[in-house]
Amino acid sequence: MYNCSVNNISKILIGLSFLGFLIIGFLLLTNHLGLATKISGYIFFILILGICLKTN
């Protein structure tokens, strides 16, 4: 039905993290530093998880 291989999941996670970094950039431009700081921790974790899944 769906091809949920680890490679596809890692691509989705890495793509979501880069989208998150764009959102963080927008929040920083609009002077929402506290919210951007909280989100950046989660986005960095998702990026590391995606890279680890891709390398295994």
mmCIF file as Biopython writes it, N, C-alpha, C and O atoms, coordinates in Angstrom:
data_model
#
loop_
_atom_site.group_PDB
_atom_site.id
_atom_site.type_symbol
_atom_site.label_atom_id
_atom_site.label_alt_id
_atom_site.label_comp_id
_atom_site.label_asym_id
_atom_site.label_entity_id
_atom_site.label_seq_id
_atom_site.pdbx_PDB_ins_code
_atom_site.Cartn_x
_atom_site.Cartn_y
_atom_site.Cartn_z
_atom_site.occupancy
_atom_site.B_iso_or_equiv
_atom_site.auth_seq_id
_atom_site.auth_asym_id
_atom_site.pdbx_PDB_model_num
ATOM 1   N N  . MET A ? 1  ? 0.814  -1.182 0.000  1.0 0.0 1  A 1 
ATOM 2   C CA . MET A ? 1  ? 0.000  0.000  0.000  1.0 0.0 1  A 1 
ATOM 3   C C  . MET A ? 1  ? 0.868  1.261  0.000  1.0 0.0 1  A 1 
ATOM 4   O O  . MET A ? 1  ? 0.889  1.997  -0.986 1.0 0.0 1  A 1 
ATOM 5   N N  . TYR A ? 2  ? 1.578  1.510  1.093  1.0 0.0 2  A 1 
ATOM 6   C CA . TYR A ? 2  ? 2.486  2.641  1.161  1.0 0.0 2  A 1 
ATOM 7   C C  . TYR A ? 2  ? 3.910  2.122  1.315  1.0 0.0 2  A 1 
ATOM 8   O O  . TYR A ? 2  ? 4.151  1.132  2.006  1.0 0.0 2  A 1 
ATOM 9   N N  . ASN A ? 3  ? 4.837  2.793  0.672  1.0 0.0 3  A 1 
ATOM 10  C CA . ASN A ? 3  ? 6.239  2.424  0.802  1.0 0.0 3  A 1 
ATOM 11  C C  . ASN A ? 3  ? 6.841  3.260  1.928  1.0 0.0 3  A 1 
ATOM 12  O O  . ASN A ? 3  ? 7.270  4.390  1.699  1.0 0.0 3  A 1 
ATOM 13  N N  . CYS A ? 4  ? 6.874  2.720  3.124  1.0 0.0 4  A 1 
ATOM 14  C CA . CYS A ? 4  ? 7.367  3.444  4.299  1.0 0.0 4  A 1 
ATOM 15  C C  . CYS A ? 4  ? 8.759  2.962  4.662  1.0 0.0 4  A 1 
ATOM 16  O O  . CYS A ? 4  ? 8.992  2.551  5.799  1.0 0.0 4  A 1 
ATOM 17  N N  . SER A ? 5  ? 9.670  3.004  3.736  1.0 0.0 5  A 1 
ATOM 18  C CA . SER A ? 5  ? 11.031 2.590  4.044  1.0 0.0 5  A 1 
ATOM 19  C C  . SER A ? 5  ? 11.709 3.662  4.885  1.0 0.0 5  A 1 
ATOM 20  O O  . SER A ? 5  ? 11.251 4.802  4.952  1.0 0.0 5  A 1 
ATOM 21  N N  . VAL A ? 6  ? 12.788 3.283  5.513  1.0 0.0 6  A 1 
ATOM 22  C CA . VAL A ? 6  ? 13.528 4.204  6.367  1.0 0.0 6  A 1 
ATOM 23  C C  . VAL A ? 6  ? 14.084 5.355  5.543  1.0 0.0 6  A 1 
ATOM 24  O O  . VAL A ? 6  ? 14.164 6.482  6.032  1.0 0.0 6  A 1 
ATOM 25  N N  . ASN A ? 7  ? 14.467 5.089  4.302  1.0 0.0 7  A 1 
ATOM 26  C CA . ASN A ? 7  ? 15.019 6.134  3.458  1.0 0.0 7  A 1 
ATOM 27  C C  . ASN A ? 7  ? 13.977 7.210  3.178  1.0 0.0 7  A 1 
ATOM 28  O O  . ASN A ? 7  ? 14.295 8.399  3.215  1.0 0.0 7  A 1 
ATOM 29  N N  . ASN A ? 8  ? 12.734 6.811  2.899  1.0 0.0 8  A 1 
ATOM 30  C CA . ASN A ? 8  ? 11.684 7.792  2.643  1.0 0.0 8  A 1 
ATOM 31  C C  . ASN A ? 8  ? 11.343 8.582  3.899  1.0 0.0 8  A 1 
ATOM 32  O O  . ASN A ? 8  ? 11.112 9.789  3.831  1.0 0.0 8  A 1 
ATOM 33  N N  . ILE A ? 9  ? 11.310 7.910  5.039  1.0 0.0 9  A 1 
ATOM 34  C CA . ILE A ? 9  ? 11.010 8.599  6.291  1.0 0.0 9  A 1 
ATOM 35  C C  . ILE A ? 9  ? 12.102 9.608  6.614  1.0 0.0 9  A 1 
ATOM 36  O O  . ILE A ? 9  ? 11.803 10.708 7.078  1.0 0.0 9  A 1 
ATOM 37  N N  . SER A ? 10 ? 13.356 9.256  6.380  1.0 0.0 10 A 1 
ATOM 38  C CA . SER A ? 10 ? 14.445 10.187 6.664  1.0 0.0 10 A 1 
ATOM 39  C C  . SER A ? 10 ? 14.383 11.396 5.744  1.0 0.0 10 A 1 
ATOM 40  O O  . SER A ? 10 ? 14.682 12.511 6.171  1.0 0.0 10 A 1 
ATOM 41  N N  . LYS A ? 11 ? 13.996 11.192 4.479  1.0 0.0 11 A 1 
ATOM 42  C CA . LYS A ? 11 ? 13.853 12.337 3.571  1.0 0.0 11 A 1 
ATOM 43  C C  . LYS A ? 11 ? 12.751 13.273 4.036  1.0 0.0 11 A 1 
ATOM 44  O O  . LYS A ? 11 ? 12.891 14.493 3.953  1.0 0.0 11 A 1 
ATOM 45  N N  . ILE A ? 12 ? 11.661 12.707 4.525  1.0 0.0 12 A 1 
ATOM 46  C CA . ILE A ? 12 ? 10.559 13.530 5.029  1.0 0.0 12 A 1 
ATOM 47  C C  . ILE A ? 12 ? 10.990 14.304 6.270  1.0 0.0 12 A 1 
ATOM 48  O O  . ILE A ? 12 ? 10.674 15.487 6.401  1.0 0.0 12 A 1 
ATOM 49  N N  . LEU A ? 13 ? 11.707 13.651 7.182  1.0 0.0 13 A 1 
ATOM 50  C CA . LEU A ? 13 ? 12.163 14.324 8.402  1.0 0.0 13 A 1 
ATOM 51  C C  . LEU A ? 13 ? 13.141 15.446 8.089  1.0 0.0 13 A 1 
ATOM 52  O O  . LEU A ? 13 ? 13.057 16.524 8.678  1.0 0.0 13 A 1 
ATOM 53  N N  . ILE A ? 14 ? 14.067 15.204 7.168  1.0 0.0 14 A 1 
ATOM 54  C CA . ILE A ? 14 ? 15.030 16.242 6.805  1.0 0.0 14 A 1 
ATOM 55  C C  . ILE A ? 14 ? 14.321 17.399 6.114  1.0 0.0 14 A 1 
ATOM 56  O O  . ILE A ? 14 ? 14.646 18.561 6.361  1.0 0.0 14 A 1 
ATOM 57  N N  . GLY A ? 15 ? 13.362 17.095 5.255  1.0 0.0 15 A 1 
ATOM 58  C CA . GLY A ? 15 ? 12.595 18.153 4.600  1.0 0.0 15 A 1 
ATOM 59  C C  . GLY A ? 15 ? 11.787 18.979 5.584  1.0 0.0 15 A 1 
ATOM 60  O O  . GLY A ? 15 ? 11.723 20.202 5.467  1.0 0.0 15 A 1 
ATOM 61  N N  . LEU A ? 16 ? 11.168 18.313 6.559  1.0 0.0 16 A 1 
ATOM 62  C CA . LEU A ? 16 ? 10.411 19.041 7.577  1.0 0.0 16 A 1 
ATOM 63  C C  . LEU A ? 16 ? 11.317 19.923 8.429  1.0 0.0 16 A 1 
ATOM 64  O O  . LEU A ? 16 ? 10.921 21.019 8.824  1.0 0.0 16 A 1 
ATOM 65  N N  . SER A ? 17 ? 12.517 19.458 8.711  1.0 0.0 17 A 1 
ATOM 66  C CA . SER A ? 17 ? 13.418 20.270 9.523  1.0 0.0 17 A 1 
ATOM 67  C C  . SER A ? 17 ? 13.870 21.512 8.769  1.0 0.0 17 A 1 
ATOM 68  O O  . SER A ? 17 ? 13.991 22.583 9.365  1.0 0.0 17 A 1 
ATOM 69  N N  . PHE A ? 18 ? 14.121 21.388 7.464  1.0 0.0 18 A 1 
ATOM 70  C CA . PHE A ? 18 ? 14.500 22.578 6.703  1.0 0.0 18 A 1 
ATOM 71  C C  . PHE A ? 18 ? 13.332 23.553 6.584  1.0 0.0 18 A 1 
ATOM 72  O O  . PHE A ? 18 ? 13.535 24.767 6.604  1.0 0.0 18 A 1 
ATOM 73  N N  . LEU A ? 19 ? 12.117 23.035 6.460  1.0 0.0 19 A 1 
ATOM 74  C CA . LEU A ? 19 ? 10.943 23.903 6.480  1.0 0.0 19 A 1 
ATOM 75  C C  . LEU A ? 19 ? 10.825 24.594 7.838  1.0 0.0 19 A 1 
ATOM 76  O O  . LEU A ? 19 ? 10.462 25.768 7.914  1.0 0.0 19 A 1 
ATOM 77  N N  . GLY A ? 20 ? 11.128 23.870 8.891  1.0 0.0 20 A 1 
ATOM 78  C CA . GLY A ? 20 ? 11.109 24.456 10.230 1.0 0.0 20 A 1 
ATOM 79  C C  . GLY A ? 20 ? 12.130 25.562 10.389 1.0 0.0 20 A 1 
ATOM 80  O O  . GLY A ? 20 ? 11.857 26.567 11.045 1.0 0.0 20 A 1 
ATOM 81  N N  . PHE A ? 21 ? 13.309 25.391 9.797  1.0 0.0 21 A 1 
ATOM 82  C CA . PHE A ? 21 ? 14.312 26.452 9.871  1.0 0.0 21 A 1 
ATOM 83  C C  . PHE A ? 21 ? 13.853 27.705 9.135  1.0 0.0 21 A 1 
ATOM 84  O O  . PHE A ? 21 ? 14.179 28.815 9.554  1.0 0.0 21 A 1 
ATOM 85  N N  . LEU A ? 22 ? 13.103 27.548 8.046  1.0 0.0 22 A 1 
ATOM 86  C CA . LEU A ? 22 ? 12.534 28.712 7.364  1.0 0.0 22 A 1 
ATOM 87  C C  . LEU A ? 22 ? 11.509 29.414 8.254  1.0 0.0 22 A 1 
ATOM 88  O O  . LEU A ? 22 ? 11.456 30.643 8.300  1.0 0.0 22 A 1 
ATOM 89  N N  . ILE A ? 23 ? 10.703 28.633 8.953  1.0 0.0 23 A 1 
ATOM 90  C CA . ILE A ? 23 ? 9.718  29.214 9.870  1.0 0.0 23 A 1 
ATOM 91  C C  . ILE A ? 23 ? 10.417 29.938 11.015 1.0 0.0 23 A 1 
ATOM 92  O O  . ILE A ? 23 ? 9.981  31.010 11.435 1.0 0.0 23 A 1 
ATOM 93  N N  . ILE A ? 24 ? 11.504 29.351 11.520 1.0 0.0 24 A 1 
ATOM 94  C CA . ILE A ? 24 ? 12.266 29.996 12.597 1.0 0.0 24 A 1 
ATOM 95  C C  . ILE A ? 24 ? 12.856 31.314 12.111 1.0 0.0 24 A 1 
ATOM 96  O O  . ILE A ? 24 ? 12.854 32.306 12.839 1.0 0.0 24 A 1 
ATOM 97  N N  . GLY A ? 25 ? 13.362 31.324 10.880 1.0 0.0 25 A 1 
ATOM 98  C CA . GLY A ? 25 ? 13.882 32.571 10.317 1.0 0.0 25 A 1 
ATOM 99  C C  . GLY A ? 25 ? 12.816 33.644 10.241 1.0 0.0 25 A 1 
ATOM 100 O O  . GLY A ? 25 ? 13.081 34.807 10.544 1.0 0.0 25 A 1 
ATOM 101 N N  . PHE A ? 26 ? 11.607 33.262 9.838  1.0 0.0 26 A 1 
ATOM 102 C CA . PHE A ? 26 ? 10.504 34.222 9.792  1.0 0.0 26 A 1 
ATOM 103 C C  . PHE A ? 26 ? 10.157 34.725 11.190 1.0 0.0 26 A 1 
ATOM 104 O O  . PHE A ? 26 ? 9.897  35.914 11.376 1.0 0.0 26 A 1 
ATOM 105 N N  . LEU A ? 27 ? 10.153 33.820 12.180 1.0 0.0 27 A 1 
ATOM 106 C CA . LEU A ? 27 ? 9.852  34.241 13.551 1.0 0.0 27 A 1 
ATOM 107 C C  . LEU A ? 27 ? 10.913 35.192 14.087 1.0 0.0 27 A 1 
ATOM 108 O O  . LEU A ? 27 ? 10.594 36.126 14.823 1.0 0.0 27 A 1 
ATOM 109 N N  . LEU A ? 28 ? 12.165 34.962 13.726 1.0 0.0 28 A 1 
ATOM 110 C CA . LEU A ? 28 ? 13.222 35.868 14.170 1.0 0.0 28 A 1 
ATOM 111 C C  . LEU A ? 28 ? 13.093 37.234 13.505 1.0 0.0 28 A 1 
ATOM 112 O O  . LEU A ? 28 ? 13.364 38.261 14.127 1.0 0.0 28 A 1 
ATOM 113 N N  . LEU A ? 29 ? 12.678 37.244 12.235 1.0 0.0 29 A 1 
ATOM 114 C CA . LEU A ? 29 ? 12.485 38.525 11.550 1.0 0.0 29 A 1 
ATOM 115 C C  . LEU A ? 29 ? 11.326 39.315 12.146 1.0 0.0 29 A 1 
ATOM 116 O O  . LEU A ? 29 ? 11.340 40.546 12.135 1.0 0.0 29 A 1 
ATOM 117 N N  . THR A ? 30 ? 10.329 38.617 12.662 1.0 0.0 30 A 1 
ATOM 118 C CA . THR A ? 30 ? 9.175  39.300 13.242 1.0 0.0 30 A 1 
ATOM 119 C C  . THR A ? 30 ? 9.306  39.471 14.754 1.0 0.0 30 A 1 
ATOM 120 O O  . THR A ? 30 ? 8.325  39.771 15.433 1.0 0.0 30 A 1 
ATOM 121 N N  . ASN A ? 31 ? 10.502 39.281 15.276 1.0 0.0 31 A 1 
ATOM 122 C CA . ASN A ? 31 ? 10.837 39.545 16.679 1.0 0.0 31 A 1 
ATOM 123 C C  . ASN A ? 31 ? 10.068 38.645 17.648 1.0 0.0 31 A 1 
ATOM 124 O O  . ASN A ? 31 ? 9.536  39.122 18.651 1.0 0.0 31 A 1 
ATOM 125 N N  . HIS A ? 32 ? 10.012 37.352 17.351 1.0 0.0 32 A 1 
ATOM 126 C CA . HIS A ? 32 ? 9.437  36.354 18.255 1.0 0.0 32 A 1 
ATOM 127 C C  . HIS A ? 32 ? 10.554 35.408 18.704 1.0 0.0 32 A 1 
ATOM 128 O O  . HIS A ? 32 ? 10.555 34.224 18.367 1.0 0.0 32 A 1 
ATOM 129 N N  . LEU A ? 33 ? 11.488 35.942 19.458 1.0 0.0 33 A 1 
ATOM 130 C CA . LEU A ? 33 ? 12.695 35.195 19.819 1.0 0.0 33 A 1 
ATOM 131 C C  . LEU A ? 33 ? 12.394 33.995 20.717 1.0 0.0 33 A 1 
ATOM 132 O O  . LEU A ? 33 ? 12.983 32.931 20.527 1.0 0.0 33 A 1 
ATOM 133 N N  . GLY A ? 34 ? 11.498 34.139 21.681 1.0 0.0 34 A 1 
ATOM 134 C CA . GLY A ? 34 ? 11.215 33.040 22.605 1.0 0.0 34 A 1 
ATOM 135 C C  . GLY A ? 34 ? 10.621 31.830 21.909 1.0 0.0 34 A 1 
ATOM 136 O O  . GLY A ? 34 ? 11.029 30.697 22.167 1.0 0.0 34 A 1 
ATOM 137 N N  . LEU A ? 35 ? 9.659  32.065 21.027 1.0 0.0 35 A 1 
ATOM 138 C CA . LEU A ? 35 ? 9.029  30.967 20.300 1.0 0.0 35 A 1 
ATOM 139 C C  . LEU A ? 35 ? 10.014 30.316 19.332 1.0 0.0 35 A 1 
ATOM 140 O O  . LEU A ? 35 ? 10.026 29.094 19.181 1.0 0.0 35 A 1 
ATOM 141 N N  . ALA A ? 36 ? 10.832 31.127 18.684 1.0 0.0 36 A 1 
ATOM 142 C CA . ALA A ? 36 ? 11.823 30.584 17.751 1.0 0.0 36 A 1 
ATOM 143 C C  . ALA A ? 36 ? 12.846 29.715 18.476 1.0 0.0 36 A 1 
ATOM 144 O O  . ALA A ? 36 ? 13.290 28.701 17.939 1.0 0.0 36 A 1 
ATOM 145 N N  . THR A ? 37 ? 13.219 30.103 19.679 1.0 0.0 37 A 1 
ATOM 146 C CA . THR A ? 37 ? 14.185 29.318 20.451 1.0 0.0 37 A 1 
ATOM 147 C C  . THR A ? 37 ? 13.606 27.968 20.853 1.0 0.0 37 A 1 
ATOM 148 O O  . THR A ? 37 ? 14.300 26.953 20.796 1.0 0.0 37 A 1 
ATOM 149 N N  . LYS A ? 38 ? 12.339 27.949 21.260 1.0 0.0 38 A 1 
ATOM 150 C CA . LYS A ? 38 ? 11.711 26.686 21.652 1.0 0.0 38 A 1 
ATOM 151 C C  . LYS A ? 38 ? 11.576 25.747 20.455 1.0 0.0 38 A 1 
ATOM 152 O O  . LYS A ? 38 ? 11.848 24.551 20.566 1.0 0.0 38 A 1 
ATOM 153 N N  . ILE A ? 39 ? 11.161 26.282 19.326 1.0 0.0 39 A 1 
ATOM 154 C CA . ILE A ? 39 ? 10.958 25.449 18.143 1.0 0.0 39 A 1 
ATOM 155 C C  . ILE A ? 39 ? 12.287 24.933 17.606 1.0 0.0 39 A 1 
ATOM 156 O O  . ILE A ? 39 ? 12.353 23.807 17.115 1.0 0.0 39 A 1 
ATOM 157 N N  . SER A ? 40 ? 13.346 25.736 17.691 1.0 0.0 40 A 1 
ATOM 158 C CA . SER A ? 40 ? 14.630 25.335 17.112 1.0 0.0 40 A 1 
ATOM 159 C C  . SER A ? 40 ? 15.197 24.091 17.787 1.0 0.0 40 A 1 
ATOM 160 O O  . SER A ? 40 ? 15.872 23.294 17.135 1.0 0.0 40 A 1 
ATOM 161 N N  . GLY A ? 41 ? 14.940 23.912 19.064 1.0 0.0 41 A 1 
ATOM 162 C CA . GLY A ? 41 ? 15.394 22.698 19.747 1.0 0.0 41 A 1 
ATOM 163 C C  . GLY A ? 41 ? 14.739 21.454 19.186 1.0 0.0 41 A 1 
ATOM 164 O O  . GLY A ? 41 ? 15.403 20.440 18.971 1.0 0.0 41 A 1 
ATOM 165 N N  . TYR A ? 42 ? 13.441 21.527 18.947 1.0 0.0 42 A 1 
ATOM 166 C CA . TYR A ? 42 ? 12.724 20.385 18.375 1.0 0.0 42 A 1 
ATOM 167 C C  . TYR A ? 42 ? 13.139 20.126 16.929 1.0 0.0 42 A 1 
ATOM 168 O O  . TYR A ? 42 ? 13.292 18.975 16.520 1.0 0.0 42 A 1 
ATOM 169 N N  . ILE A ? 43 ? 13.318 21.184 16.165 1.0 0.0 43 A 1 
ATOM 170 C CA . ILE A ? 43 ? 13.687 21.033 14.756 1.0 0.0 43 A 1 
ATOM 171 C C  . ILE A ? 43 ? 15.083 20.426 14.643 1.0 0.0 43 A 1 
ATOM 172 O O  . ILE A ? 43 ? 15.324 19.589 13.772 1.0 0.0 43 A 1 
ATOM 173 N N  . PHE A ? 44 ? 16.009 20.840 15.519 1.0 0.0 44 A 1 
ATOM 174 C CA . PHE A ? 44 ? 17.356 20.279 15.491 1.0 0.0 44 A 1 
ATOM 175 C C  . PHE A ? 44 ? 17.319 18.789 15.816 1.0 0.0 44 A 1 
ATOM 176 O O  . PHE A ? 44 ? 18.047 18.005 15.206 1.0 0.0 44 A 1 
ATOM 177 N N  . PHE A ? 45 ? 16.474 18.389 16.777 1.0 0.0 45 A 1 
ATOM 178 C CA . PHE A ? 45 ? 16.334 16.973 17.124 1.0 0.0 45 A 1 
ATOM 179 C C  . PHE A ? 45 ? 15.779 16.176 15.941 1.0 0.0 45 A 1 
ATOM 180 O O  . PHE A ? 45 ? 16.247 15.071 15.668 1.0 0.0 45 A 1 
ATOM 181 N N  . ILE A ? 46 ? 14.790 16.726 15.240 1.0 0.0 46 A 1 
ATOM 182 C CA . ILE A ? 46 ? 14.214 16.045 14.078 1.0 0.0 46 A 1 
ATOM 183 C C  . ILE A ? 46 ? 15.256 15.912 12.969 1.0 0.0 46 A 1 
ATOM 184 O O  . ILE A ? 46 ? 15.318 14.881 12.299 1.0 0.0 46 A 1 
ATOM 185 N N  . LEU A ? 47 ? 16.071 16.945 12.772 1.0 0.0 47 A 1 
ATOM 186 C CA . LEU A ? 47 ? 17.121 16.889 11.751 1.0 0.0 47 A 1 
ATOM 187 C C  . LEU A ? 47 ? 18.137 15.802 12.081 1.0 0.0 47 A 1 
ATOM 188 O O  . LEU A ? 47 ? 18.514 15.027 11.202 1.0 0.0 47 A 1 
ATOM 189 N N  . ILE A ? 48 ? 18.581 15.730 13.323 1.0 0.0 48 A 1 
ATOM 190 C CA . ILE A ? 48 ? 19.548 14.701 13.727 1.0 0.0 48 A 1 
ATOM 191 C C  . ILE A ? 48 ? 18.941 13.313 13.571 1.0 0.0 48 A 1 
ATOM 192 O O  . ILE A ? 48 ? 19.620 12.390 13.120 1.0 0.0 48 A 1 
ATOM 193 N N  . LEU A ? 49 ? 17.665 13.151 13.939 1.0 0.0 49 A 1 
ATOM 194 C CA . LEU A ? 49 ? 16.990 11.867 13.792 1.0 0.0 49 A 1 
ATOM 195 C C  . LEU A ? 49 ? 16.909 11.458 12.323 1.0 0.0 49 A 1 
ATOM 196 O O  . LEU A ? 49 ? 17.139 10.295 11.991 1.0 0.0 49 A 1 
ATOM 197 N N  . GLY A ? 50 ? 16.587 12.398 11.449 1.0 0.0 50 A 1 
ATOM 198 C CA . GLY A ? 50 ? 16.516 12.095 10.018 1.0 0.0 50 A 1 
ATOM 199 C C  . GLY A ? 50 ? 17.861 11.709 9.438  1.0 0.0 50 A 1 
ATOM 200 O O  . GLY A ? 50 ? 17.942 10.802 8.610  1.0 0.0 50 A 1 
ATOM 201 N N  . ILE A ? 51 ? 18.919 12.385 9.862  1.0 0.0 51 A 1 
ATOM 202 C CA . ILE A ? 51 ? 20.260 12.061 9.359  1.0 0.0 51 A 1 
ATOM 203 C C  . ILE A ? 51 ? 20.696 10.692 9.873  1.0 0.0 51 A 1 
ATOM 204 O O  . ILE A ? 51 ? 21.303 9.918  9.133  1.0 0.0 51 A 1 
ATOM 205 N N  . CYS A ? 52 ? 20.389 10.389 11.134 1.0 0.0 52 A 1 
ATOM 206 C CA . CYS A ? 52 ? 20.761 9.078  11.680 1.0 0.0 52 A 1 
ATOM 207 C C  . CYS A ? 52 ? 20.010 7.953  10.983 1.0 0.0 52 A 1 
ATOM 208 O O  . CYS A ? 52 ? 20.582 6.890  10.738 1.0 0.0 52 A 1 
ATOM 209 N N  . LEU A ? 53 ? 18.747 8.166  10.660 1.0 0.0 53 A 1 
ATOM 210 C CA . LEU A ? 53 ? 17.991 7.140  9.944  1.0 0.0 53 A 1 
ATOM 211 C C  . LEU A ? 53 ? 18.528 6.949  8.534  1.0 0.0 53 A 1 
ATOM 212 O O  . LEU A ? 53 ? 18.539 5.832  8.017  1.0 0.0 53 A 1 
ATOM 213 N N  . LYS A ? 54 ? 18.974 8.035  7.909  1.0 0.0 54 A 1 
ATOM 214 C CA . LYS A ? 54 ? 19.465 7.953  6.539  1.0 0.0 54 A 1 
ATOM 215 C C  . LYS A ? 54 ? 20.797 7.210  6.465  1.0 0.0 54 A 1 
ATOM 216 O O  . LYS A ? 54 ? 21.061 6.509  5.488  1.0 0.0 54 A 1 
ATOM 217 N N  . THR A ? 55 ? 21.637 7.358  7.489  1.0 0.0 55 A 1 
ATOM 218 C CA . THR A ? 55 ? 22.954 6.730  7.441  1.0 0.0 55 A 1 
ATOM 219 C C  . THR A ? 55 ? 22.914 5.256  7.822  1.0 0.0 55 A 1 
ATOM 220 O O  . THR A ? 55 ? 23.856 4.523  7.522  1.0 0.0 55 A 1 
ATOM 221 N N  . ASN A ? 56 ? 21.855 4.810  8.470  1.0 0.0 56 A 1 
ATOM 222 C CA . ASN A ? 56 ? 21.789 3.389  8.879  1.0 0.0 56 A 1 
ATOM 223 C C  . ASN A ? 56 ? 21.186 2.535  7.827  1.0 0.0 56 A 1 
ATOM 224 O O  . ASN A ? 56 ? 21.059 1.325  8.013  1.0 0.0 56 A 1 
#
